[in-house]
Amino acid sequence: MSNTVERYLARLEQAAAGLSTSRREELVDEIREHIEGALEQTDGGEAAIRSTLAALGTPEEIVAAEGRSEPATAPPAPRPARVAGRDLAAILFLLLGGFVFLGGWLVGVALLWSSPTWNVRDKLIGSLVVPGGLTPAPLLLLLVAGPASAVTGVLLGLVLVVAPIATAIYLARQARNGPPTLPAH
């Protein structure tokens, strides 16, 4: 192939840098085959080469036309590597905020419900699974320690400690997965 064609194909490859690697290679191969086929029907001289390339248009025009024919696909949304600051504050206030005269837990509930990160089910779980976070555990254990059996006290203590921690872990995992997406109609 002539230098003129090679330069043209190099420009085409550079102009197609925004396409996927496989599609870019496919496009350059298609254009190369088209040029070779067109030049086989001519004398292959420089005038024929220039005429064939002019008929194709500039590499930028070819890529622009390719972009219009390819279906538009958005890249997948990046997954957050960690929980955002406001969401982390909501989780911590839900878990430990009850130790601040229960006001901290209410702040956690407000942050939870105002955040777009969680769906309604997540917000209900965060609000209703052992309201007050870890605060009720020691208080209820003190109340039932005397009259209740040891087994009941231990089981109740486990539930009152494990449930808020499990809820905090659940909310953190949901926050890492990003905000819920609405189904397409």
BELLINHU-V254830 format. One record per residue. N is the residue number from 0. RES is the residue in one small letter. SS is DSSP state (helix for helix, strand for strand, loop for the rest). PSI is psi in degrees with one decimal (NA if undefined). D_LAST is the distance of its C-alpha to the last C-alpha in Angstrom with 2 decimals. Layout:
# BELLINHU-V254830
N,RES,SS,PSI,D_LAST / N,RES,SS,PSI,D_LAST
This chain:
# BELLINHU-V254830
0,m,loop,151.8,51.40 / 1,s,loop,162.9,52.69 / 2,n,helix,-35.2,52.22 / 3,t,helix,-43.9,50.39 / 4,v,helix,-42.6,47.71 / 5,e,helix,-41.9,47.51 / 6,r,helix,-40.8,47.06 / 7,y,helix,-45.9,44.35 / 8,l,helix,-34.6,42.46 / 9,a,helix,-41.1,42.96 / 10,r,helix,-39.8,41.48 / 11,l,helix,-44.7,38.53 / 12,e,helix,-39.8,37.97 / 13,q,helix,-41.6,38.26 / 14,a,helix,-28.4,35.86 / 15,a,helix,13.7,33.31 / 16,a,helix,-25.7,33.53 / 17,g,helix,-12.7,29.91 / 18,l,loop,164.0,28.71 / 19,s,loop,155.1,28.57 / 20,t,helix,-45.2,32.09 / 21,s,helix,-41.4,31.57 / 22,r,helix,-37.1,30.02 / 23,r,helix,-47.2,32.77 / 24,e,helix,-41.1,35.47 / 25,e,helix,-43.6,34.03 / 26,l,helix,-46.4,33.95 / 27,v,helix,-41.2,37.53 / 28,d,helix,-41.2,38.73 / 29,e,helix,-45.8,37.24 / 30,i,helix,-40.2,38.94 / 31,r,helix,-46.8,42.16 / 32,e,helix,-39.6,42.29 / 33,h,helix,-43.9,41.69 / 34,i,helix,-46.2,44.50 / 35,e,helix,-42.7,46.83 / 36,g,helix,-41.2,46.24 / 37,a,helix,-39.0,46.86 / 38,l,helix,-24.3,49.98 / 39,e,helix,-25.0,51.41 / 40,q,loop,1.8,51.79 / 41,t,loop,-175.9,53.78 / 42,d,loop,-9.1,56.85 / 43,g,loop,9.7,54.72 / 44,g,loop,172.5,56.52 / 45,e,helix,-36.7,55.22 / 46,a,helix,-40.8,54.68 / 47,a,helix,-39.1,52.52 / 48,i,helix,-49.5,50.49 / 49,r,helix,-39.2,49.89 / 50,s,helix,-42.6,48.99 / 51,t,helix,-44.2,46.46 / 52,l,helix,-37.2,44.84 / 53,a,helix,-37.2,44.82 / 54,a,helix,-31.9,43.06 / 55,l,helix,-33.0,40.29 / 56,g,loop,176.9,39.80 / 57,t,loop,156.1,39.79 / 58,p,helix,-36.2,38.05 / 59,e,helix,-37.6,35.84 / 60,e,helix,-39.1,34.79 / 61,i,helix,-45.3,34.03 / 62,v,helix,-39.2,31.83 / 63,a,helix,-41.9,30.06 / 64,a,helix,-35.6,29.40 / 65,e,helix,-41.7,28.24 / 66,g,helix,-34.4,25.75 / 67,r,helix,-27.6,24.25 / 68,s,helix,-21.8,24.05 / 69,e,loop,139.1,22.50 / 70,p,loop,138.4,18.74 / 71,a,loop,121.6,17.88 / 72,t,loop,129.6,17.19 / 73,a,loop,141.9,17.40 / 74,p,loop,150.5,19.96 / 75,p,loop,143.4,19.01 / 76,a,loop,136.4,19.54 / 77,p,loop,140.7,23.08 / 78,r,loop,129.1,23.68 / 79,p,loop,137.3,26.05 / 80,a,loop,-23.9,29.48 / 81,r,loop,173.7,30.44 / 82,v,loop,134.0,29.48 / 83,a,loop,157.2,29.48 / 84,g,helix,-47.5,32.48 / 85,r,helix,-40.2,30.92 / 86,d,helix,-37.7,29.07 / 87,l,helix,-40.5,32.32 / 88,a,helix,-41.5,34.19 / 89,a,helix,-45.2,31.91 / 90,i,helix,-45.1,32.57 / 91,l,helix,-41.3,36.30 / 92,f,helix,-37.4,36.68 / 93,l,helix,-39.0,34.99 / 94,l,helix,-46.1,37.34 / 95,l,helix,-8.1,40.55 / 96,g,helix,-21.8,40.14 / 97,g,helix,-19.5,41.74 / 98,f,helix,-9.1,45.04 / 99,v,loop,64.1,44.98 / 100,f,loop,36.3,45.81 / 101,l,loop,-12.9,42.29 / 102,g,helix,-36.1,41.16 / 103,g,helix,-38.1,39.77 / 104,w,helix,-38.8,37.53 / 105,l,helix,-36.0,36.16 / 106,v,helix,-43.0,35.48 / 107,g,helix,-41.7,33.55 / 108,v,helix,-42.8,31.45 / 109,a,helix,-43.6,30.81 / 110,l,helix,-40.7,29.83 / 111,l,helix,-49.5,27.56 / 112,w,helix,-21.9,25.66 / 113,s,helix,-6.8,25.48 / 114,s,loop,137.4,24.10 / 115,p,loop,-2.7,20.45 / 116,t,loop,-37.5,21.39 / 117,w,loop,152.2,21.10 / 118,n,loop,178.7,18.66 / 119,v,helix,-40.3,20.18 / 120,r,helix,-45.3,21.59 / 121,d,helix,-41.0,23.35 / 122,k,helix,-38.0,24.70 / 123,l,helix,-42.5,26.04 / 124,i,helix,-46.0,27.70 / 125,g,helix,-30.5,29.22 / 126,s,helix,-34.8,30.53 / 127,l,helix,-18.4,31.79 / 128,v,loop,106.6,33.19 / 129,v,loop,74.5,36.80 / 130,p,loop,137.1,36.51 / 131,g,loop,-5.2,38.91 / 132,g,loop,-132.8,38.31 / 133,l,loop,-8.8,41.59 / 134,t,helix,-45.9,43.74 / 135,p,helix,-23.1,44.12 / 136,a,helix,-59.4,45.40 / 137,p,helix,-34.1,48.90 / 138,l,helix,-47.8,49.28 / 139,l,helix,-33.9,48.48 / 140,l,helix,-37.0,50.55 / 141,l,helix,-38.3,53.49 / 142,l,helix,-39.8,53.10 / 143,v,helix,-4.3,52.92 / 144,a,helix,-39.2,55.30 / 145,g,loop,-64.0,58.36 / 146,p,loop,-24.6,57.70 / 147,a,loop,158.1,55.07 / 148,s,loop,163.5,55.94 / 149,a,helix,-39.0,55.44 / 150,v,helix,-44.5,52.78 / 151,t,helix,-41.7,50.70 / 152,g,helix,-42.7,51.08 / 153,v,helix,-44.7,50.03 / 154,l,helix,-44.6,46.95 / 155,l,helix,-41.5,45.94 / 156,g,helix,-43.1,46.59 / 157,l,helix,-45.4,44.43 / 158,v,helix,-44.4,41.50 / 159,l,helix,-21.4,41.97 / 160,v,helix,-44.4,42.17 / 161,v,helix,-40.8,39.74 / 162,a,helix,-48.0,36.83 / 163,p,helix,-37.4,36.49 / 164,i,helix,-43.5,36.98 / 165,a,helix,-39.2,34.40 / 166,t,helix,-42.6,31.93 / 167,a,helix,-41.8,32.72 / 168,i,helix,-44.2,32.22 / 169,y,helix,-47.7,28.87 / 170,l,helix,-38.1,27.66 / 171,a,helix,-42.0,29.08 / 172,r,helix,-41.4,27.27 / 173,q,helix,-37.6,23.92 / 174,a,helix,-36.1,24.77 / 175,r,helix,-31.8,25.67 / 176,n,loop,-9.2,22.30 / 177,g,loop,173.6,20.84 / 178,p,loop,150.8,18.43 / 179,p,loop,146.1,15.52 / 180,t,loop,145.1,12.19 / 181,l,loop,140.5,9.00 / 182,p,loop,144.0,6.40 / 183,a,loop,140.5,3.79 / 184,h,loop,NA,0.00
